[in-house]
Amino acid sequence: MKRMILFLSLWVSALVIPTTGEAQTKKVPVEQCHQFLEGVAVNCMQSNDINWLWVGTSRGLYIFNSYEGVRTMMSEVNVTALAVEGKNKAWFAIESGEVLSSNRKHRFQVGNGKKVAINSIALIGSQIWIGTRENGIYIHDKNTGQEIAHYDKTDEESGLRSNKINFIHKDSKNTIWIGTAVGVAHVLNNVWKIHKPAETITAVTESGGKIYMMGNKFLWSVSPEGDDWKRVSYNKKLAKGQINAIAVDNQNRLFIASNRFARYDFQTGDSHVYGKKIGFVGDKGLSMGYDKDGAVWVGTATKGMFRIRTEWIEQPVTLDVKNIHFKADSPEFTSSAHRHLDKVVKILKENPEMKIEVQGHTNGWPDEAYCDWLSSGRAQNIAEYLYKKGIPESQVSYQGFGKRRPIASDATIDGRNKNQRVEFVVLK
């Protein structure tokens, strides 16, 4: 199609367009979750038993699933660590050094009066193990909130050589792994062992019965017992700066989140750095998680959250038409929109075989009936303008989706403005 500019409309679930035609698509392996604002850090994430993803950000705690979108559990708090319990509950730490339960029944302060920066938590039976950036490990009773123990580099029992804790990970066999600035602690049946004391270990993941650990120098495959460490080769140029998270998917591919995001295939040796050309517009990777569909999720420092699928998915193609403005609370568009709509007219006349659907959307603040009326009216008015300009009705259809397909958060004016939009989806 000549002179046509294409725009990818990214969304976290497969976009099904209920029209008489099929939307034209372009295949990409990356989906961006637009509900999370730009400028928000996605610090931590973990999926639960029913494949919902709990997400901790610098603006609050959320649950995400591809059917219902994002549900806010607590807003206006900086969530620095979380651990999921069962289907409907999570424990999370906030910037003030407190640990809370998502059902609001538990809340306690960590640190015995010290200001602590919590960056990891793990649930071990009735205990919560809490890792900090400078003060070692605290263990609290999950039900009472009471402190049970505190381990740092001054005590002999743990053998810790650093108070800087990078992660606490409970594996599938209930062994505890603690990555520090000086080695890894392995805790089984209350017996502590320190491994790789000369290394800084910053990231851990588990796949296929193996534990993978990574620092700024090496990647290891470790047996659950902790007695067999094997160095794994990979392309070290993939990482840039500190490695903050790693994941191994069900195709035996390593994903690395550092100051960029990359993938390495253990079997073939192929490597790839994700970039804008395939939909990844993120920056520094902070966290990663899995879902039961085999996809890997990555949270970034300022660009929100992305889903990396195992297969390339199809995304709808739209005409890149901007600056279509409407009168407030009205389906009527302003006169300034005419010159932009005339560009659409020109494209359609030059490409008579092309069929499009005008789709209207609103932000999520008004009630559903009003949003449906407004979005349908705006889409209809634009379609009728195109008809008056000589475009046949068989070439242009229209539909309103109300507030059901947001591309940004409604928490800000900018996000609401992005959601209140009209799109021109190419059907043929």
C-alpha positions as CSV (number, residue, x, y, z in Angstrom):
1,M,0.0,0.0,0.0
2,K,1.6,3.2,-1.1
3,R,2.2,6.2,1.1
4,M,0.8,4.4,4.2
5,I,2.4,4.8,7.6
6,L,1.9,1.8,9.9
7,F,1.6,2.0,13.7
8,L,1.7,-0.9,16.1
9,S,-0.9,-0.8,18.8
10,L,0.6,-2.9,21.6
11,W,-1.6,-4.6,24.2
12,V,-1.0,-7.3,26.8
13,S,-3.6,-9.8,25.5
14,A,-4.4,-11.0,22.0
15,L,-6.6,-8.4,20.3
16,V,-9.8,-9.9,18.8
17,I,-11.8,-7.5,16.7
18,P,-15.4,-8.6,16.3
19,T,-16.0,-7.2,12.8
20,T,-17.1,-8.6,9.5
21,G,-13.4,-8.7,8.3
22,E,-10.2,-9.7,9.9
23,A,-7.7,-7.1,11.1
24,Q,-4.4,-6.9,9.3
25,T,-1.6,-7.8,11.6
26,K,2.1,-7.7,12.0
27,K,4.0,-10.3,14.0
28,V,6.0,-9.2,17.1
29,P,7.3,-11.2,20.1
30,V,6.9,-8.4,22.6
31,E,3.8,-6.9,24.2
32,Q,3.8,-3.9,26.4
33,C,1.4,-3.6,29.3
34,H,0.2,0.0,28.9
35,Q,-1.7,0.1,32.2
36,F,1.6,0.9,34.0
37,L,2.6,4.6,33.7
38,E,5.8,5.6,32.2
39,G,8.2,6.8,34.9
40,V,6.9,4.0,37.3
41,A,9.5,1.5,38.3
42,V,8.3,-2.2,38.3
43,N,10.5,-3.4,41.2
44,C,9.2,-7.0,41.7
45,M,6.7,-9.5,40.4
46,Q,5.6,-13.1,41.0
47,S,2.7,-15.2,39.6
48,N,0.3,-17.2,41.8
49,D,-1.4,-20.6,41.5
50,I,-4.1,-19.4,39.1
51,N,-1.7,-17.6,36.8
52,W,-2.3,-14.0,38.1
53,L,0.8,-11.9,38.2
54,W,1.3,-9.8,41.3
55,V,3.3,-6.7,40.5
56,G,5.1,-4.3,42.9
57,T,5.9,-0.8,41.6
58,S,7.0,2.5,42.8
59,R,3.4,3.6,42.7
60,G,1.6,0.6,44.3
61,L,0.8,-3.1,44.4
62,Y,-1.2,-4.6,41.5
63,I,-2.6,-7.9,40.2
64,F,-2.6,-8.4,36.5
65,N,-4.3,-11.1,34.4
66,S,-5.1,-11.0,30.7
67,Y,-8.8,-11.4,31.2
68,E,-9.5,-8.6,33.7
69,G,-6.6,-6.3,33.2
70,V,-5.0,-4.6,36.2
71,R,-6.5,-4.5,39.6
72,T,-5.1,-2.0,42.1
73,M,-4.4,-3.6,45.6
74,M,-2.8,-0.6,47.2
75,S,-1.8,2.7,45.6
76,E,0.6,5.5,46.4
77,V,3.2,3.2,48.1
78,N,6.7,2.2,46.8
79,V,6.6,-1.6,46.8
80,T,10.2,-2.9,47.0
81,A,9.7,-6.7,47.4
82,L,6.9,-9.3,47.4
83,A,6.1,-12.9,48.0
84,V,2.9,-14.6,46.8
85,E,0.9,-17.0,49.1
86,G,-1.7,-19.3,47.5
87,K,-4.3,-17.9,45.1
88,N,-5.4,-14.7,46.6
89,K,-2.8,-13.3,49.0
90,A,0.7,-11.7,48.9
91,W,3.1,-10.2,51.4
92,F,5.0,-7.1,50.3
93,A,7.5,-4.7,51.7
94,I,7.3,-0.9,51.2
95,E,9.9,1.8,51.2
96,S,9.3,2.7,54.9
97,G,10.7,-0.7,56.0
98,E,7.3,-2.2,56.7
99,V,5.9,-5.6,55.6
100,L,2.2,-5.9,54.9
101,S,-0.3,-8.6,53.8
102,S,-2.5,-7.8,50.8
103,N,-5.6,-8.5,52.8
104,R,-4.6,-5.6,55.2
105,K,-4.7,-7.9,58.3
106,H,-1.0,-7.8,59.0
107,R,1.5,-4.9,59.1
108,F,4.8,-4.7,61.0
109,Q,8.0,-2.7,61.0
110,V,11.3,-4.4,60.3
111,G,14.6,-3.3,61.8
112,N,14.1,-2.8,65.6
113,G,14.1,1.0,65.2
114,K,16.7,1.1,62.4
115,K,15.7,2.4,59.0
116,V,16.1,-0.6,56.7
117,A,15.8,-0.8,52.9
118,I,14.0,-4.1,52.1
119,N,14.7,-5.6,48.7
120,S,13.6,-9.3,49.0
121,I,11.2,-11.4,51.0
122,A,10.4,-15.2,51.1
123,L,7.8,-17.2,52.9
124,I,9.2,-20.2,54.8
125,G,6.4,-21.9,56.6
126,S,5.0,-19.5,59.3
127,Q,8.1,-17.3,58.9
128,I,8.9,-14.4,56.6
129,W,12.5,-14.0,55.7
130,I,13.4,-10.4,54.8
131,G,16.5,-9.3,52.9
132,T,17.9,-5.8,53.2
133,R,20.4,-3.7,51.3
134,E,22.6,-2.9,54.2
135,N,21.4,-4.7,57.4
136,G,21.4,-8.4,56.6
137,I,18.4,-10.7,57.1
138,Y,15.5,-10.4,59.5
139,I,13.1,-13.3,60.2
140,H,9.6,-12.5,61.5
141,D,6.6,-14.6,62.5
142,K,4.1,-14.2,59.8
143,N,1.1,-14.2,62.1
144,T,2.3,-12.0,65.0
145,G,4.8,-9.9,63.2
146,Q,7.3,-10.5,65.9
147,E,11.0,-10.7,65.1
148,I,12.4,-14.2,65.5
149,A,16.0,-13.7,64.4
150,H,18.4,-11.3,62.7
151,Y,21.5,-12.4,60.8
152,D,24.3,-10.3,59.6
153,K,28.1,-10.6,59.0
154,T,28.8,-10.3,62.8
155,D,27.1,-13.6,63.8
156,E,28.8,-16.9,63.5
157,E,25.8,-19.2,62.9
158,S,25.0,-17.9,59.4
159,G,28.5,-17.3,58.3
160,L,27.3,-14.3,56.2
161,R,30.2,-12.2,55.0
162,S,28.2,-9.2,53.8
163,N,25.1,-7.3,55.1
164,K,24.1,-6.5,51.5
165,I,21.4,-9.0,50.5
166,N,20.6,-9.2,46.8
167,F,17.9,-11.8,46.9
168,I,16.2,-14.5,49.1
169,H,14.9,-17.4,47.0
170,K,13.0,-20.5,48.3
171,D,13.3,-23.3,45.7
172,S,10.8,-26.1,44.9
173,K,12.5,-28.3,47.5
174,N,12.2,-25.6,50.3
175,T,15.9,-24.9,50.3
176,I,16.7,-21.2,50.9
177,W,19.3,-19.4,48.7
178,I,20.5,-16.0,49.7
179,G,22.6,-13.9,47.3
180,T,24.9,-11.4,48.8
181,A,27.7,-9.0,47.8
182,V,30.1,-11.7,49.1
183,G,28.9,-15.2,48.1
184,V,25.7,-17.2,48.4
185,A,24.2,-18.6,51.5
186,H,22.5,-22.0,51.3
187,V,20.1,-22.9,54.1
188,L,18.6,-26.3,54.6
189,N,17.2,-27.6,57.9
190,N,18.6,-24.6,59.6
191,V,22.1,-25.5,58.5
192,W,23.9,-22.6,56.8
193,K,26.6,-23.0,54.1
194,I,28.4,-20.3,52.2
195,H,29.4,-20.8,48.5
196,K,31.4,-18.7,46.1
197,P,32.6,-16.3,48.7
198,A,34.7,-14.4,46.2
199,E,31.7,-13.5,44.0
200,T,28.9,-11.0,44.1
201,I,25.7,-12.9,43.2
202,T,22.8,-10.7,42.1
203,A,20.2,-12.9,40.4
204,V,18.6,-16.4,40.7
205,T,16.0,-18.5,38.9
206,E,14.9,-22.1,38.8
207,S,14.1,-24.2,35.8
208,G,14.0,-28.0,35.0
209,G,15.1,-29.0,38.5
210,K,18.2,-26.7,38.4
211,I,19.0,-23.5,40.2
212,Y,20.7,-20.9,38.0
213,M,22.6,-18.1,39.7
214,M,24.3,-15.1,38.1
215,G,26.7,-12.4,39.2
216,N,28.6,-9.8,37.3
217,K,31.2,-12.4,36.3
218,F,29.7,-15.9,35.9
219,L,26.5,-17.9,35.4
220,W,26.2,-21.2,37.4
221,S,23.9,-24.2,37.3
222,V,23.6,-25.5,40.8
223,S,22.1,-28.7,42.2
224,P,19.3,-28.3,44.8
225,E,21.6,-29.7,47.4
226,G,24.1,-27.0,46.7
227,D,27.0,-29.5,46.3
228,D,27.4,-29.4,42.5
229,W,28.2,-26.0,40.9
230,K,28.8,-25.9,37.2
231,R,29.8,-22.8,35.3
232,V,27.6,-22.3,32.3
233,S,28.9,-20.5,29.2
234,Y,26.9,-17.7,27.7
235,N,27.5,-14.5,25.7
236,K,28.7,-12.1,28.4
237,K,28.3,-9.1,26.0
238,L,24.5,-9.4,26.5
239,A,24.6,-7.9,30.0
240,K,25.3,-4.3,30.5
241,G,25.9,-3.0,34.1
242,Q,24.6,-4.9,37.1
243,I,22.4,-8.0,36.4
244,N,19.2,-7.4,38.3
245,A,17.2,-10.5,37.3
246,I,17.4,-13.6,35.2
247,A,14.9,-16.2,33.9
248,V,15.0,-19.5,31.9
249,D,11.9,-20.2,29.9
250,N,10.4,-23.6,28.8
251,Q,12.5,-23.5,25.7
252,N,15.8,-23.5,27.7
253,R,16.6,-19.9,26.9
254,L,18.2,-17.5,29.3
255,F,16.8,-14.0,29.7
256,I,18.9,-11.3,31.3
257,A,17.7,-8.0,32.8
258,S,20.4,-5.5,33.3
259,N,20.8,-2.0,31.8
260,R,19.3,-3.7,28.7
261,F,17.3,-6.8,28.1
262,A,18.6,-9.8,26.3
263,R,18.2,-13.5,25.5
264,Y,20.6,-16.4,25.1
265,D,19.7,-19.9,23.8
266,F,21.7,-22.5,25.7
267,Q,21.1,-25.1,22.9
268,T,22.0,-23.1,19.8
269,G,24.2,-20.4,21.2
270,D,22.0,-17.7,19.5
271,S,21.7,-14.4,21.3
272,H,19.5,-11.4,21.0
273,V,19.2,-7.9,22.5
274,Y,15.6,-6.7,22.6
275,G,15.0,-3.3,21.0
276,K,12.4,-1.0,19.6
277,K,12.1,-2.7,16.2
278,I,10.3,-5.7,17.8
279,G,8.3,-3.7,20.3
280,F,10.6,-3.5,23.3
281,V,10.9,0.2,24.2
282,G,12.0,-0.5,27.8
283,D,15.2,0.7,29.5
284,K,16.9,-0.8,32.6
285,G,15.4,-4.2,33.6
286,L,14.6,-4.5,37.3
287,S,12.6,-7.6,37.7
288,M,11.3,-10.7,35.9
289,G,8.6,-13.3,36.3
290,Y,6.9,-16.2,34.5
291,D,3.3,-17.2,33.7
292,K,1.9,-20.6,33.0
293,D,1.6,-19.9,29.3
294,G,5.4,-20.0,29.0
295,A,5.9,-16.2,28.7
296,V,8.5,-14.2,30.5
297,W,7.6,-10.8,32.0
298,V,10.1,-8.0,32.5
299,G,9.7,-4.9,34.7
300,T,11.7,-1.8,33.8
301,A,12.9,1.3,35.7
302,T,10.8,3.8,33.8
303,K,9.0,2.2,30.9
304,G,6.6,-0.1,32.7
305,M,6.2,-3.9,32.0
306,F,6.6,-6.1,29.0
307,R,5.6,-9.7,28.2
308,I,8.1,-11.7,26.1
309,R,6.2,-14.5,24.4
310,T,7.7,-17.9,23.3
311,E,6.1,-17.4,19.9
312,W,5.7,-14.4,17.7
313,I,2.2,-13.0,18.0
314,E,0.1,-11.0,15.6
315,Q,-0.7,-7.4,16.5
316,P,-3.2,-5.2,14.6
317,V,-2.0,-2.6,12.2
318,T,-3.6,0.8,12.2
319,L,-3.2,4.0,10.1
320,D,-1.1,6.5,12.0
321,V,-3.5,9.3,12.3
322,K,-3.0,11.8,15.2
323,N,-4.6,15.0,16.4
324,I,-8.3,14.0,16.0
325,H,-9.9,16.2,18.7
326,F,-13.5,16.2,19.9
327,K,-15.6,18.7,21.7
328,A,-15.9,18.1,25.4
329,D,-18.4,15.3,26.3
330,S,-19.6,15.3,22.7
331,P,-19.3,12.9,19.7
332,E,-18.6,15.9,17.4
333,F,-15.0,16.4,16.3
334,T,-13.5,19.8,16.0
335,S,-12.8,21.5,12.7
336,S,-9.1,21.1,13.2
337,A,-9.6,17.3,12.6
338,H,-10.6,17.9,9.0
339,R,-7.1,18.1,7.5
340,H,-6.1,14.9,9.3
341,L,-9.2,13.0,8.2
342,D,-8.6,14.2,4.7
343,K,-5.3,12.4,4.7
344,V,-7.3,9.2,5.5
345,V,-9.6,10.0,2.6
346,K,-6.6,10.3,0.3
347,I,-5.1,7.0,1.4
348,L,-8.4,5.2,1.0
349,K,-9.0,6.6,-2.5
350,E,-5.4,5.7,-3.6
351,N,-6.0,2.2,-2.2
352,P,-9.6,1.3,-3.0
353,E,-9.0,-2.4,-2.0
354,M,-8.2,-1.3,1.5
355,K,-10.9,-1.7,4.2
356,I,-10.7,-0.1,7.6
357,E,-12.7,0.1,10.8
358,V,-13.0,3.3,12.8
359,Q,-12.8,2.3,16.5
360,G,-13.8,4.7,19.3
361,H,-12.4,4.5,22.8
362,T,-12.8,6.5,26.0
363,N,-11.0,6.7,29.4
364,G,-12.3,4.7,32.3
365,W,-13.8,7.4,34.5
366,P,-17.4,7.8,33.3
367,D,-20.0,5.0,33.6
368,E,-20.0,2.2,31.1
369,A,-23.2,3.2,29.3
370,Y,-21.9,6.8,28.8
371,C,-18.6,5.5,27.5
372,D,-20.3,3.2,25.0
373,W,-22.5,6.0,23.7
374,L,-19.6,8.5,23.4
375,S,-17.1,6.1,21.7
376,S,-19.7,4.8,19.3
377,G,-20.9,8.3,18.4
378,R,-17.4,9.5,17.7
379,A,-16.5,6.5,15.6
380,Q,-19.8,7.0,13.6
381,N,-19.2,10.7,13.0
382,I,-15.8,10.1,11.6
383,A,-17.1,7.3,9.4
384,E,-19.9,9.5,8.1
385,Y,-17.3,12.3,7.3
386,L,-15.4,9.8,5.2
387,Y,-18.6,8.7,3.4
388,K,-19.4,12.4,2.6
389,K,-15.9,12.7,1.1
390,G,-16.7,9.9,-1.4
391,I,-15.5,6.8,0.4
392,P,-18.0,4.0,0.0
393,E,-19.6,2.5,3.1
394,S,-18.2,-0.9,2.1
395,Q,-14.7,0.4,2.6
396,V,-15.3,1.9,6.1
397,S,-17.0,0.4,9.1
398,Y,-17.1,1.7,12.7
399,Q,-17.5,0.5,16.2
400,G,-17.3,1.9,19.8
401,F,-15.5,0.0,22.5
402,G,-16.2,2.4,25.4
403,K,-13.6,2.0,28.2
404,R,-12.8,-1.7,27.6
405,R,-9.5,-1.3,25.8
406,P,-7.2,1.2,27.7
407,I,-3.7,1.7,26.5
408,A,-2.6,3.7,29.5
409,S,-3.4,4.2,33.2
410,D,-6.4,6.4,34.0
411,A,-4.6,7.6,37.1
412,T,-3.2,10.7,35.3
413,I,-4.5,13.3,32.9
414,D,-2.0,12.2,30.3
415,G,-3.1,8.6,30.6
416,R,-6.8,9.5,30.3
417,N,-6.1,11.6,27.2
418,K,-4.3,8.6,25.6
419,N,-7.2,6.3,26.3
420,Q,-9.7,8.7,24.8
421,R,-8.9,8.1,21.2
422,V,-10.0,7.0,17.8
423,E,-8.1,4.3,15.9
424,F,-8.2,3.3,12.2
425,V,-7.7,-0.4,12.1
426,V,-6.8,-1.9,8.7
427,L,-9.1,-4.9,7.9
428,K,-7.9,-5.6,4.4
